[in-house]
Every structure is written in C-alpha cells, then in structure tokens.
Amino acid sequence: MFRNEWICVKIGYLYSFVLYIHTSIIDMLAKYIAVISAAMLKFFAGPVTGVALGLSPVAIMLCSWSGMMLSIVLFVTVGEKVQRYWGDLRSERPKKKRFSKQNRRYVWVKQKAGLWGIALLTPILLSPIGGAIVSLAFRYPRTEIFVKMALSGAVWAILQTFFFVYVRGNLG
C-alpha cells in the first residue's frame, strides 16, 4: 500500500467516526427535544415520550421538568403583557357586578388551594399552560409562580418517571 492510499484510508476511518458521533448526537438531541416539547404541552406526555424513546430516567426527569418550566416561563412572561393590554381595554368598559357566583368561586379556590394547590395540580390535571394562566389570573407574583411550579414540577417529574419506568419494566 502506498503512503497516499494509507493516508486516504485513515482519513476515511476518521470521517466515518466523526459522522457516526455527529449523527448519534443529533439523534439524542432530537429525543431530548421531543420530550421537552411533549412536556411543554402536557406534562404527563413528557415521561411517557421519554420512556418510549428509551432515555435514561435522569434524562427523562430533566427534560420533562425543563419542558414544563420553559412553558411556564414563556406563558407567564407573555401573559403579564397580555394582562396589561387587556387591563387597558377593560378600563374603558363599564364595570359589571362584583359579587357574582363565578367571582365567589374564584375567591374560594384562591383561599382554599392557593398557589401551592395550583402548582401541585398543574402537572397532573392542568397543562403547564393552564397552570400559568390560572396562576396569572389570580395575580400571584411571577417569582412565586416560578419557584412553586419548579418545585412541583420536580416532584412530579420524579414520581411520573419512576412510575412509567416501573410500568414499562414490569408490563412491557
């Protein structure tokens, strides 16, 4: 084998190795993005997607939590701007009845459950988008929303991930 042929063979091996590494990184990123996207829309879907894609439990937990928090941050930030704009529009309209049945129900939910109740129910009953909208509607401070949603999301990410990994391991 000539020296030039030997160099070409070595470069070919190096190129195929780099291509292999490159495609595996892209595959992993695509899996992570899929779990994050699913968790942004419905938190329950994040761990299910992660288990279906064969990710590790730690990766599933982190991606699910990241997806929920990305959605919360996005909708709280945008929602505050919409609330200010909507408040300007509503100030021009005539005021309606203050103590309606619906307003009393809102006050009851806010007093009984509070932000912790909303944060704990967001991953299982509401979507992250719904939790952000409800917490903004009750006018909780944004830092309090972020902290309590982050803690709740972490707890539920751990619980749901281990549940789905266990179910897949025993039933699948």
N, C-alpha and C positions, 0 to 999 in steps of 0.2 A: 504494500500500500504506500502510495506516495504521501509526502508530507501534506500537500494541499488537500488530498482526499481525507486524510486523518483529521485535519482541522475542520473540514466541512461536516464530517460525521459528528465530531464533538459539538460543533455549533448546532447541529440538528438535534442532538440529545438535549442540549441546554434549552433550545427553543421549545421543544415538546414539554420539558419540565416546567418552564415558565408558563406555557399555555395551560398546562394541567393545573398549576397553582392558581392562575388567573380565573379559570372557569369555576374552580371549586370555591373561590372567594365570592364570585358573583352569585353562585348558587346559594351560598349561605346568606349573603345579604338579601337575596330575593326571599328566602324563607323568613328571615327576621322582619323584613318589611311587610310580608303577608300577615304575620302575627300581629304586628303593631297596627296595621290597617284594620284588621278584624276587631281588635280590642278598642280601637277608636270609635267604631260604630256600635258595637255591642260587646261589653266586657266579657261576657260568657263565651263569645266566639274566639277570643284570643287563645286561651288554654286548649280549647278543642282543636283549633288550627295548628297550634304548636305540637300537640301530641300526634296529630295526623301526619305532620311533616317530619316527625321523628327527631325533634330537637331535644336537647337535654332539659331536665326540669328547671335548672337555674336560668337557662336562656328563655324558656317559656315564661317564667315568672317576671324576669326583667323586661321582656318585650311586651307582655300584657300590661304591666304596670306603666311602662313608657307610653304605650298607646293610649291608655286611659288618661294619663296626665297631660299628654300632648293635646288631646281633645278638650280636656278641662281648661287648660291654659288658653287655647285658641278661642273657645266659646265664651269664657269669662271676659277675656280682653275685648273681643268683638261685641259681646253682649252689653258691656258697660257703655260702649259708644252708641249702640242702638238704643239703650235705655235713655241716655242723654238726649238723643234726637227725638225719641218718642215722647219724652217728658216735655220737650219744647212744643211738640204738636198737641199734646193733651192739655197744655195750659191754656190753649186758645178755645177749647171746647167747654161747654157748660158742665159743671160738676154734677155727678149723679149721686144717688142715695149712698150714704156712708155705711150704714149697718145693715147690709143685705145679708141674706142667708149664705151666699158664697163668701163674702168677706169674713163672716164669723167662722166659717170652716177654715179659711186660710189662717186666721189668728189661732184657732185651736191647734192646727197642725204645727204651726211655728212654736207655740208654747209647749206642746207635749213632746214633740220629736226634736225640734231644734236642728241645728246644722249637723250634729252627730248622727241623728236619725236619718237625715237625707244622705249623708256621706256613707253610712253603713248600708242603706238600701239601694244606692246608685248602682253598684256593680251587679246586683242580682235581679232587681226589679226594673229599675230605670236604666237607660243607657247613660254613658258619660255625658252625652249632650243634654239629655233630660235632667240629670243631676245638676249640671252647670246652670241650666235655665231656671230650675226651681230655686236653687240657692241664690241666684241673682234676683229673682222675683221677690224673695224675702229680704233683700237688701243686706246680705251679710258682707262683711269686708272681704276683699279679694285675698288677702294673705291668710285669713282664717279659712276661707274656702280651699285654698291650695294645700294648706297643712293638713286639714282634716280629710280631704279627699285623697291626699297622698298616703296617709296612714291607713285609711280604709282600703284603698286600692292595693297596698302592700299585703295587708292581711288576707284579703280575698284572693289575690294572685297566688299566695302560698297555698291557701286551702283548696282552691279550684284546681290548681296544677297537680297537687298531690292526689286529689280525688280522681282526676282524669287519667293520670299516670297509673294509679292503682287499678282503676276500672279496666284500662287497656291491658295491663299486665295480667289481670285475673280472668277477664272475659274475652280478650282479643287474642 
